[in-house]
Amino acid sequence: MTHTLSLIIPVYNEAEGLPMLVQGIGTALNPTYPQHEVIFVNDGSTDGSLQVLRDLSAKNPKLKVIALRRNFGQTAAIAAGVDHATGDVIVPLDADLENDPADIPKLVAKLDEGYDIVSGWRQDRWANQRFTRRFTSQAANALISKVSGVELHDYGCTLKAYRADIIKGVRLYGEMHRFIPALASWQGAAITEIPVHYQPRRFGTSKYGLERVLKVVLDLVTLKFLNDYSAKPIYFFGKAGFWSFLLGSISAVIAVYFKVTGQKDFVETPLPVLTALFFIVAVIFVLMGLLAELIMRMHHETQAKPTYAIKEKINL
């Protein structure tokens, strides 16, 4: 099957490696996909990356550049690229030369087997790294797979092939770009992964740190909530309210028992205060659930957003 490809490459202070990356993309794609486009999204670089992109795009009409006003983050950069992509297959990849463009035809070919998303798996990434780094990465991917319900070995690999209609239907924010397979799977997307090459960074420094880890953890919590309760948030807040009411009831029973048996008066134990606190929290949770339900209803009605996703239409 013939595809038109749109490559999306977020760029943040990667000036040194950009010419080599463009050369590698041309070598990998020109023979098989001569009509491809490469969308570089400059995410507020301060090292001259934008000027390098200007020079490269002036010599190659396949290169397109989007310059963001400041550093918005990788997810926002990918979202900007997706919004401007014209191909029927969209392939994000990193600008740091860790992703090998030669793997792209292999990912796209896998789509033709009936998949909507093909994710790269950097099997050799931690081959020469410390055990702690390897274990942390494996644990993180296992946790994300467990929470999202989509089993992948390498959620952190940017190199993935998406059918355009799938990724354009996913709203990206925070650090959600790594969770696109999970978000798309809720719409019925077929997902698989294949091994890809890993090339250690040659230029610059890594942009990942502890702050990024915290963001990913918080986004994972959001992902879990969206997966389980986005359609009916009252279930989440209602459960929390129920458990709070139950704890309040237990506190009340114990307080009354102490009073009746003469062991302690109400003023001698914090149980009455805890009872009142738990009952108030229970009411607040239920009211929050009702407000969330109203917000979700207004969200769907004002945007005319359907609560379903259609994969195919026949004779319509």
C-alpha positions in Angstrom: 0.0 0.0 0.0 1.3 3.5 -0.9 1.4 5.9 2.0 2.2 9.6 2.3 4.4 10.2 5.3 4.6 13.1 7.7 7.5 13.0 10.0 7.2 15.2 13.1 10.4 16.2 14.9 10.3 18.4 18.1 13.6 20.4 18.4 15.0 21.9 21.5 18.7 22.9 21.4 19.8 20.2 18.9 21.6 22.4 16.3 24.7 20.3 15.9 22.9 17.1 15.0 20.2 18.5 12.7 22.2 18.3 9.4 23.1 14.6 10.1 19.4 13.8 11.0 18.1 15.4 7.7 20.7 13.4 5.7 19.7 10.2 7.5 16.0 10.8 6.8 16.7 11.4 3.1 18.7 8.2 2.8 16.0 6.2 4.5 12.9 7.5 2.9 13.7 8.9 -0.6 13.9 5.5 -2.3 10.6 4.2 -0.8 8.5 7.3 0.1 9.8 10.2 -2.2 6.7 12.3 -1.3 7.3 12.4 2.4 7.3 15.7 4.4 9.4 16.5 7.5 7.9 18.9 10.0 10.4 20.3 12.4 8.9 22.0 15.4 11.4 24.4 17.1 10.3 24.4 20.7 12.0 27.6 21.9 15.6 26.6 21.2 18.3 29.0 22.3 21.3 27.4 20.6 20.7 28.5 17.0 18.6 25.5 16.1 16.0 27.7 14.3 18.6 29.2 12.0 20.0 25.8 11.2 16.4 24.7 10.3 16.0 27.8 8.2 19.1 27.0 6.2 18.2 23.4 5.8 14.6 24.1 4.7 15.9 26.6 2.1 17.7 23.8 0.3 15.1 21.1 0.7 11.3 21.8 0.0 10.4 18.6 1.9 11.5 20.2 5.2 8.9 22.4 6.9 9.5 24.4 10.1 7.2 25.5 12.8 8.7 27.8 15.4 7.0 28.1 18.7 7.2 31.3 20.6 8.7 29.7 23.7 9.5 26.3 25.1 6.1 24.6 25.5 7.4 21.0 25.9 7.6 17.9 23.7 3.9 17.1 23.9 2.9 20.6 22.7 5.5 20.4 19.9 4.2 17.1 18.7 0.6 18.4 18.8 1.6 21.4 16.7 3.2 19.0 14.1 0.2 16.8 14.1 -2.1 19.7 13.4 -0.1 20.7 10.4 0.6 17.2 9.0 -0.9 16.2 5.6 0.2 12.6 5.3 -2.0 9.6 6.0 0.8 8.2 8.2 2.4 10.3 10.9 5.7 9.4 12.4 7.2 11.4 15.4 10.9 10.9 16.2 13.4 12.6 18.3 15.9 15.2 17.0 18.8 13.9 19.2 19.8 11.1 16.7 18.8 8.4 19.2 16.1 7.2 16.7 17.3 5.7 13.5 15.3 6.9 10.4 16.1 3.6 8.7 13.5 2.0 11.0 10.7 4.1 9.6 9.8 2.0 6.5 9.7 -1.1 8.8 7.2 0.6 11.1 5.0 1.8 8.2 5.1 -1.6 6.6 3.8 -3.1 9.9 0.7 -0.8 9.7 -0.3 -2.6 6.5 -0.8 -5.8 8.5 -4.0 -4.2 10.0 -2.6 -2.1 12.8 -3.4 1.6 13.6 -0.3 2.2 15.7 3.2 0.6 15.5 5.4 1.5 18.5 9.2 1.3 18.5 10.9 -0.8 21.1 14.5 0.1 21.9 15.6 -3.4 23.1 19.3 -2.5 23.3 18.9 0.9 25.0 20.2 -0.2 28.4 22.6 -2.9 27.2 25.6 -1.0 28.6 23.9 1.1 31.2 23.7 0.6 35.0 21.3 -1.9 36.3 19.4 0.8 38.2 18.7 2.7 35.0 17.5 -0.5 33.3 15.4 -1.6 36.2 13.8 1.8 36.6 12.9 2.0 33.0 11.4 -1.5 33.0 9.4 -0.8 36.2 8.0 2.4 34.7 6.9 0.7 31.5 5.4 -2.1 33.4 3.4 0.4 35.6 2.2 2.3 32.6 1.1 -0.9 30.9 -0.7 -2.0 34.0 -2.5 1.3 34.5 -3.3 1.9 30.8 -4.2 -1.7 29.8 -1.9 -1.5 26.8 1.1 -3.8 27.0 4.2 -2.0 25.6 7.9 -2.5 26.5 9.0 1.0 25.7 6.5 3.8 26.2 9.3 6.4 26.2 10.3 5.7 22.6 9.1 8.6 20.5 9.5 6.7 17.2 6.1 5.4 16.4 3.9 5.1 13.3 0.3 6.3 13.5 -2.5 6.3 11.1 -3.3 10.0 10.8 -7.0 9.6 11.6 -6.0 8.0 14.9 -3.5 10.4 16.2 -5.5 13.5 15.0 -8.4 12.3 17.2 -6.2 12.4 20.4 -6.1 15.6 22.4 -2.5 16.1 23.7 -1.4 18.1 26.8 0.9 17.8 29.7 3.4 14.9 29.0 0.7 12.9 27.3 2.5 12.2 24.1 4.0 9.0 25.6 0.4 7.8 26.4 -1.0 8.2 22.9 -1.2 4.4 22.3 -3.2 4.1 25.5 -5.5 7.0 24.7 -6.0 5.7 21.1 -6.7 2.2 22.4 -9.8 3.5 24.2 -11.1 4.4 20.7 -10.5 0.9 19.5 -7.1 1.3 17.9 -5.1 -1.8 17.1 -1.6 -1.5 18.5 1.6 -3.5 18.2 5.4 -2.9 18.7 8.5 -3.9 16.9 12.2 -3.7 17.8 14.0 -0.6 16.6 17.7 0.5 16.7 19.0 2.7 19.5 21.8 5.2 18.9 23.4 6.9 21.9 23.2 10.7 21.9 26.1 12.3 20.0 25.6 16.0 20.7 24.2 18.1 23.4 22.7 17.0 26.7 19.7 15.0 27.7 16.5 17.0 28.5 15.2 14.5 30.9 15.4 14.9 34.7 13.5 14.3 37.9 11.0 17.0 37.1 10.0 15.1 33.9 9.5 11.9 36.0 7.1 13.8 38.4 5.2 15.1 35.4 4.9 11.6 34.0 3.6 10.2 37.3 1.0 12.9 37.6 -0.1 12.4 34.0 -0.3 8.7 34.7 -2.8 9.4 37.5 -4.8 11.6 35.1 -4.7 8.8 32.5 -6.1 6.3 35.1 -8.9 8.7 36.0 -9.7 9.4 32.4 -9.7 5.7 31.6 -12.0 4.7 34.4 -14.2 7.7 35.2 -14.2 10.3 32.4 -17.6 9.3 31.2 -19.1 9.0 34.7 -17.0 10.9 37.2 -19.8 10.6 39.8 -18.6 6.9 40.2 -15.2 8.0 41.4 -16.4 10.8 43.7 -19.3 8.7 44.9 -17.0 5.8 45.9 -14.8 8.3 47.8 -17.9 9.7 49.5 -19.1 6.3 50.4 -15.8 5.3 52.1 -15.7 8.6 54.0 -19.3 8.1 55.1 -18.4 4.6 56.2 -15.5 5.8 58.3 -17.7 8.5 59.8 -20.3 5.9 60.7 -17.6 3.6 62.3 -16.3 6.6 64.4 -19.8 7.4 65.5 -20.5 3.8 66.6 -17.3 3.6 68.5 -17.9 7.0 70.2 -21.4 5.9 71.2 -20.1 2.6 72.5 -17.5 4.3 74.7 -20.3 6.6 76.0 -22.8 3.9 76.8 -20.3 1.6 78.5 -19.0 4.5 80.5 -15.4 4.2 79.3 -15.1 7.7 77.8 -17.4 10.7 77.4 -17.7 12.4 74.0 -15.4 15.2 75.0 -12.7 12.8 76.0 -12.1 11.3 72.6 -11.6 12.8 69.1 -14.1 10.4 67.6 -17.1 12.8 67.5 -14.9 15.3 65.6 -13.7 12.6 63.2 -17.3 11.6 62.7 -18.4 15.1 61.7 -15.3 15.5 59.5 -15.9 12.3 57.6 -19.6 13.1 57.1 -18.8 16.5 55.8 -16.1 15.1 53.4 -18.6 12.5 52.2 -21.1 15.2 51.3 -18.4 17.3 49.6 -17.3 14.3 47.5 -20.8 13.6 46.3 -21.4 17.3 45.5 -18.1 17.3 43.6 -19.2 14.3 41.6 -22.4 16.0 40.7 -20.5 19.1 39.5 -18.2 16.9 37.5 -21.2 15.2 35.9 -22.6 18.6 34.9 -19.3 19.8 33.5 -19.0 16.6 31.4 -22.5 17.0 30.1 -21.9 20.6 29.2 -18.6 19.6 27.6 -20.2 17.1 25.3 -23.3 19.2 24.5 -21.4 22.5 23.8 -18.8 20.8 21.6 -21.2 18.4 20.0 -18.6 15.7 20.8 -19.9 12.2 20.3 -19.5 9.6 23.0 -18.4 7.0 20.4 -15.8 6.5 17.7 -16.6 5.1 14.2 -14.0 3.1 12.5 -15.7 2.6 9.1 -18.8 3.7 7.2 -20.4 1.8 4.4 -22.8 3.3 1.8 -23.1 6.5 3.9 
